[in-house]
Amino acid sequence: MKKILITDPVDESCLTIFESAGFSVDYSVNLSTEILSKKVKDADALVVRSSTQVNSALIQQMQKIEVIGRAGTGVDNIDVPAATRKGILVMNTPGGNTISAAEHTMALMLAMCRNIPQANNSMLNEKWERKKFQGIELSGKTLGLIGFGKIGKEVAKRAKAFGMNVVAFDPVVSDESANEIGVKLLELDELIASADILSLHLPLNDKTKHIISEELLLKTKRGVKIINCARGGLIDEKALFKSLINGQVSAAGLDVFENEPPEFSDDLFKHPGVVCTPHLGASTEEAQKKVAEQIAWQIIDYFKNSTTTGVVNSVSFKNGISDAIKPWLKLSEVIGRLQAQLLRKRLKRININYYGELTNSSSTLLSASLIKGLLSDQLSDPVNLVNAPVIAAEMGIIINETKSGENLNFNNLISVTVESEADEFLISGTVFGNNEIRIVNLKGYHVEFKPEGNILIYFNVDKPGMLSAVSNKLAAENINIAGLSLGRFEPGKDALTVINLDSKISQEVLDAISSVNGIKDIYTVTI
């Protein structure tokens, strides 16, 4: 009999399902660290929500656990790499709270536009202030969705029912997928300038942190309203407060915050145009019941049928991937991550060319790894080898695969061209020896560099002094060069420079390098 340890409050249906399937359940919440460390030693699976911190120290105490199940979407409270090293599957329940989060977004939108919380407080103070709380209609207004995943699409459907014009920004969603529900995809700057209401539906990472910045807010319509039911940290809260004071932003509906619980003495919470809730996006009876039941069935299915639904790591493949293909999996994921960071306009299609017997025989797995790398920082839901192809299909991403014999220069090679509305970007990579991955071609330029750490990429006129000018800018900021690769088609024409750096490069330094005469396009990526 498998023993399931549940350490956070879940709907009772979760326990009932496990017990009906013949599993033993230990439902113990609010455990001390010491007791929790003892209990995990003889359990076969652990089920948590967001309170239990499943860190590396706790994972090291697990002797029998095969699965850690998160009854919810995020896995921020689980050390997934530590679990992977331990050989433990980590599962979540993607989509379980989609409807609840979308409805909460609409609730905040209505409350914000009709001043409902403020009017309610006024009534509780025995005041009748009809003129003070005059609002606006949603009908006819333009809603700009920044992020168009599952939740964003559900918000769009509901907003359309209110008669709103809905536009969205998402670099990896196809026009066809958006058009199905009457949504037009725009570039971010165009969306920002046209929206009456902005709603965020993004994951939080280095690329999206403070995406709502002081600079971006200056580009919005004056009096714009902003909603965040996604992740705290997407909004620069100080910049938001400043924009509320000067009237650039007229109202904000916030369910998530950079620090939770937030500092309630902050002036942001005192502003009359702010409507706040304590991270309630998934807090409905239906959502909690749905994720509790979903995680129970996923774990039962794993133990009884070896099915790995909702897995956020790749442990399920640990016995099925040969040592020969493992570095190629890493390479394909890295190429995907590079392409995601180099993408400047909306994605149109991906063309993957596999050269050589080894890559040809594993193309399905390698393509899944590439998609994983491309989408991981774009979506709130975890992307893995299991779900990557499904997610790509749902988003309407067109992927073309071609298999060829040996390349003229390499026995095996992966070559990926990402077509966007701006241009096409080719990246080719190979593996030297047993596990040394290298990028050997960028946009047709023959180069060779390790795709790791902080990388500066720029195109320039091929003339004397270019590298020296850039190096001086880096040296002035105490940024050390760790590696260098140069490529060109012919002397005096365009050239490509790739520099591996020991530290991140700031926007100020990027601007300084961009100002060098002869520099054309400049990119920074972090792997």
Secondary structure, 3 states (H helix, E strand, C coil): CCEEEECCCCCHHHHHHHHHCCCEEEECCCCCHHHHHHHHHHCCEEEECCCCCECHHHHHCCCCCCEEEECCCCCCCECHHHHHHHCCEEECCCCCCHHHHHHHHHHHHHHHHCCHHHHHHHHHCCCCCCCCCCCCCCCCCEEEEECCCHHHHHHHHHHHHCCCEEEEECCCCCHHHHHCCCCEECCHHHHHHHCCEEEECCCCCCCCCCCECHHHHCCCCCCEEEEECCCCCCECHHHHHHHHHHCCEEEEEECCCCCCCCCCCCHHHHCCCEEECCCCCCCCHHHHHHHHHHHHHHHHHHHHHCCCCCECCCHHHCCCCCCCCHHHHHHHHHHHHHHHHHCCCCEEEEEEEEECHHHHHCHHHHHHHHHHHHHCCCCCCCCCCCCHHHHHHHCCCEEEEEEECCCCCCCCEEEEEEEECCCEEEEEEEEECCCEEEEEEECCEEEEECCCCEEEEEEEECCCCHHHHHHHHHHHCCCCEEEEEEEECCCCCEEEEEEEECCCCCHHHHHHHHCCCCEEEEEEEEC
